[in-house]
Amino acid sequence: MARCLIIGCGCRGRALAAELLAQGNVVRGTTRSAEGAAAISAVGAEAVLADPDRLDTLFGALDHVTVAYVLLGSAVGSREQLAALHGDRLESLVFKMIDTTVRVVIYEAAGTVDGALLSAGAETVRRLCEQNRMLYELLDADPGEPDAWVRAALAAPVAALNG
């Protein structure tokens, strides 16, 4: 059993949360809206109102978490907002995770966000996690195939642990 945090717990994140819960894990999911919080709670996960554009809103959600899913591969916003989300903000978030109970970071490296931004984000996660001996996995499953995506997301922490 793990304590999981899903940052960006939209439709795919809620499907993942339901499967993680069915396996006996404790799951917390973030959303920017009250409607999203209600949808997260409806699948049985703990909902947290947080915004990855405002990192201080996420930090409390990291408490007692061992697996952090960063599911922002299909985030929406301007090119500048998405560049920050998968650049400076991602780097700050992963750096913060180093001093928490998080042991595995799963980064969604596929989605509707520009591939160059996702590649840069993946490289940031790889670099920081390797420098700090933190386990990670890059989730590159096609989000357009929801069932296969959920299976890959469920397998990602095990893959990280098995190196």
N, C-alpha and C positions, 0 to 999 in steps of 0.2 A: 504494500500500500504506500502510495506517495501523496504528498500534498502538492497539488498542481495549481499554477496560476496561468490563465489564458488571457494575454493582453491582446485585445481586439477580438472579443467574444461575440462575433456576429453569427450568421447562419451556420457556417462551417464550424466555428468555435463552439457553438451550442451542441451541434451533432457530436463533436469530439468530447465535450463535457459529459454528455449523456453516456457515452461509451466508457469514459474514464470512471464515472460514478458506478456504472454497472460492474466494473472490475474491482470495486471497493476502494477507490481512491477518493480523496477529499479534493474538491475542485472549487476554485474561485475564478470568476471571470470579470473582466473590465468592459465597461461601455461608457459612452459619453452621455447617454440619455436615460430618462426614467423608463421609457418604453423598452429600451434594451435591457435595463435592469429587471423589469418584470419578465421578459422573455428568458433571461438567464435563470432567474429564480424558478420559473415554470419547469425547467428541466432538472431542478434540484440542486443547482450549484449556488454558491454564495455570490451575489452580485455586488460589484464595487463600481461606484461612479468615479471614473478616472479618465484622464485625457493624456495620451502619449505626447501631445504637444506641450503639456505642462507636467513635467516629470515629477514634481513634488506631489502631485495627486496620486502617483503610482507607488511611491516608496512604501507607504503603509501596507499596501496589498502584498508586498514581498515577505511580510512576517510569517515565519515558519514554513515557507514554501521550499520544496526541494527540486521541483521541475518547473521551469518557466517557459511557456510557449509565447513567442513574439509573433503573432499572426497579423502582420500588416502588409502582406504581399499584394493585397487588393485594396489598400487604403485609397481614399479619394482626397483630392486637394490640388492646389496649384503645383507646378513643377518645383517651385522654391520650397513649399511646405513639405512635399514628399522627399525632396533632397535632404531637408533637415531631419525629417522623421527617420530616414534610413542612413543618415550621416551622423551629424553631431549629437542629436538626441539619442540615437541608438547607442553610440559610443558611451555617452554619459550613463545611460541606463545599464548597460552591461558592466561598466566600471563600478557602478553602485552595487550590482548583484554580487560582486566579488566579496564584499564584506557582509554578506547575509548568509542565510541557510541554503540558498539556491546552490545546487550542485550540478544541474544539467540545464543548459539553455538550448531551446529548439527555436531556430530562426526560419521563418517562412521565406524561402528564397525563390519562390515562383508566384505568379499572380498577374494582375493587370497593371501593376506599377511598372514603369520603364525598366527593362532588363538591366541596363547599366546601373541604375540605382540599387536594384536588388543584388547585383553582383558586388557592388561596393559595400553594401550592408553585410553580405555574407563574409567578405574579406575582413571587415571590422570585427565581426563575431569570432571568426577563426583566429585572428591575431590576438585579440584580448583574452580569449579563453585559453589559447595555447600558452601565452605569456604567463598566465596566472593559474595554470594547471586546473582549469575548470572544464568539465565535459561539455560537449556541444554536439549538435547535429543540425545539418542544413536540410530543411524540409523542401524538397524540390518537386514533389508530386503535383500533378496538374490539378488546380482547384476546380477546373471544369468537369472533373470526374469525381464527384463528391464521395462516393463509397470508397474508391481507391485512395483518395486523399485522406479520409479518416483512418483507413488501415495503415497508411504510411505514417501519419501523425502518432498513432498508437504505438507503432514499432520504433519510432525515433528515439525515445529515452533508452530502450533496450539496446539499440544500435550504438548509442553513445557510450553506454556502460561497457559494451563488449569491444569497443575501440575498433 
